[in-house]
Amino acid sequence: MNNILSNEVNEKTNFLPCSKIKPSIHPTATVRNSQLVGNVIVEENVHIVNAVIRADEGTPFYIGKGSNIQDFAVLHGYTTQENNNPIKKSLINIDGKGYYSIYISENVSISHGVLVHGPSHIKENTFIGFKVTIDGANIGSNVEIGAHSYIKNVNIPDNIAITPNAVITQNTDIDKYIVQTTGLNKRIVEVNQEMAVAYNG
């Protein structure tokens, strides 16, 4: 197992240099043609293909079990350390789990061309559509974000769908972009887990 430093934020925290902290990838996860840099924790049955996941400037990252990160997705974060001290505004406190630049919960789909920039949290069973930008946002569980949307510095509630091409930069913007949910993420997660088995076959 690679050395993963504690991400407890205190005066002794030292997130960098990332060259000394390697990704921790569960044996059941599939990672193909992708760059993973720094303190990236990848849980079981995750499927990552053709993606860039850079926990260097912003760190650490967590990718929960059953999630998938598709072609040309990029995960990066704002600086989480200065003069060997943590920058708390660039981190998310996940209850009982510590501080993260990016935290992706279980069974999340990050589709083609998505940019997730920390500090961001995407909760379980959520689908992020093609070429969406998530920047410093908290996305609830069972959410669908339509393609080409821009989501910044907001809290998207659970159990809603957002129309394609939405621009949401304050919480008061959310209501005008809500549409009917489709439940599509369940099948996408299933397909990606089937592909992961095929890749490893």
BATOR-207718 format. One record per residue (C-alpha): residue number from 1; x, y, z. Coordinates in steps of 0.02 Angstrom, whole numbers. Layout:
BEGIN
  nr     xx     yy     zz
 NUM      X      Y      Z
...
***
This chain:
BEGIN
  nr     xx     yy     zz
   1      0      0      0
   2     65    172    -46
   3    102    296     91
   4    -49    409    118
   5    -20    549    241
   6   -156    604    360
   7   -262    744    290
   8   -307    812    460
   9   -288    999    447
  10   -177   1073    581
  11    -18   1174    596
  12     88   1020    560
  13     -2    966    402
  14    111    945    252
  15     11    904     95
  16    155    927    -27
  17    268    882   -112
  18    153    766   -207
  19    303    668   -272
  20    314    590    -98
  21    129    546    -89
  22     72    421   -219
  23   -106    376   -271
  24   -187    234   -174
  25   -288    127   -295
  26   -397    -16   -236
  27   -354   -182   -322
  28   -530   -194   -396
  29   -522    -21   -475
  30   -484     -1   -661
  31   -371    143   -715
  32   -325    152   -900
  33   -229    284   -999
  34   -247    410   -858
  35   -135    524   -756
  36   -156    514   -568
  37    -40    628   -470
  38    -20    649   -282
  39   -136    598   -140
  40   -280    521   -237
  41   -378    385   -148
  42   -472    272   -271
  43   -594    151   -191
  44   -658    -18   -249
  45   -741    -45   -419
  46   -698    130   -481
  47   -676    144   -670
  48   -561    283   -737
  49   -517    296   -921
  50   -421    434  -1015
  51   -433    558   -871
  52   -316    679   -782
  53   -327    682   -592
  54   -201    802   -515
  55   -196    811   -326
  56    -43    922   -326
  57    -87   1105   -301
  58   -251   1057   -218
  59   -249    895   -117
  60   -306    765    -63
  61   -438    688   -178
  62   -557    545   -140
  63   -653    442   -268
  64   -786    331   -189
  65   -825    152   -233
  66   -922    115   -392
  67   -890    287   -467
  68   -830    315   -645
  69   -726    453   -722
  70   -734    456   -911
  71   -629    516  -1057
  72   -547    688  -1047
  73   -615    728   -875
  74   -499    836   -770
  75   -494    847   -580
  76   -389    985   -502
  77   -401   1102   -352
  78   -353   1273   -288
  79   -198   1279   -180
  80   -226   1196    -13
  81    -59   1239     66
  82     47   1394     92
  83    212   1395    188
  84    174   1218    248
  85      8   1274    322
  86   -164   1221    258
  87   -278   1345    172
  88   -444   1295    247
  89   -550   1395    123
  90   -482   1280    -13
  91   -535   1122     79
  92   -700   1035    116
  93   -730    956    285
  94   -816    789    256
  95   -896    739    422
  96   -796    601    504
  97   -679    582    355
  98   -565    734    362
  99   -526    876    242
 100   -518    860     52
 101   -493    967   -101
 102   -610    853   -200
 103   -722    719   -128
 104   -824    610   -245
 105   -944    493   -156
 106  -1005    320   -208
 107  -1080    280   -379
 108  -1048    450   -457
 109  -1030    469   -646
 110   -910    603   -709
 111   -940    598   -896
 112   -835    648  -1047
 113   -746    815  -1040
 114   -799    865   -864
 115   -693    983   -760
 116   -709    966   -571
 117   -609   1098   -479
 118   -588   1093   -291
 119   -644   1130   -164
 120   -791   1025   -223
 121   -897    882   -155
 122  -1007    773   -265
 123  -1122    659   -167
 124  -1178    482   -205
 125  -1277    423   -357
 126  -1252    586   -452
 127  -1224    608   -639
 128  -1119    751   -710
 129  -1154    774   -896
 130  -1038    806  -1042
 131   -918    953  -1029
 132   -990   1019   -866
 133   -882   1131   -756
 134   -898   1110   -567
 135   -794   1243   -477
 136   -797   1258   -289
 137   -971   1182   -275
 138  -1063   1053   -171
 139  -1174    939   -276
 140  -1307    838   -184
 141  -1350    653   -200
 142  -1460    584   -340
 143  -1428    739   -446
 144  -1415    752   -635
 145  -1318    898   -709
 146  -1353    929   -894
 147  -1216    944  -1024
 148  -1114   1104  -1043
 149  -1172   1177   -877
 150  -1065   1291   -769
 151  -1086   1270   -581
 152   -982   1380   -465
 153   -983   1418   -278
 154  -1157   1347   -246
 155  -1243   1205   -153
 156  -1351   1099   -269
 157  -1484   1007   -165
 158  -1521    821   -171
 159  -1640    736   -293
 160  -1649    864   -433
 161  -1597    877   -615
 162  -1521   1031   -695
 163  -1553   1072   -878
 164  -1409   1074  -1003
 165  -1316   1240  -1027
 166  -1362   1302   -853
 167  -1256   1440   -777
 168  -1271   1434   -588
 169  -1157   1547   -488
 170  -1271   1584   -340
 171  -1399   1478   -249
 172  -1543   1587   -309
 173  -1506   1532   -489
 174  -1546   1350   -458
 175  -1737   1349   -468
 176  -1746   1416   -646
 177  -1643   1270   -713
 178  -1730   1123   -627
 179  -1805    990   -742
 180  -1877    815   -719
 181  -1751    684   -663
 182  -1726    530   -773
 183  -1635    408   -659
 184  -1504    379   -794
 185  -1355    370   -674
 186  -1399    195   -612
 187  -1377    120   -786
 188  -1219    220   -821
 189  -1139    155   -662
 190  -1189    -22   -709
 191  -1117     -6   -885
 192   -953     65   -821
 193   -934    -75   -695
 194   -967   -202   -834
 195   -833   -116   -940
 196   -711   -119   -794
 197   -731   -308   -784
 198   -702   -322   -972
 199   -547   -212   -964
 200   -475   -325   -830
 201   -525   -485   -918
***
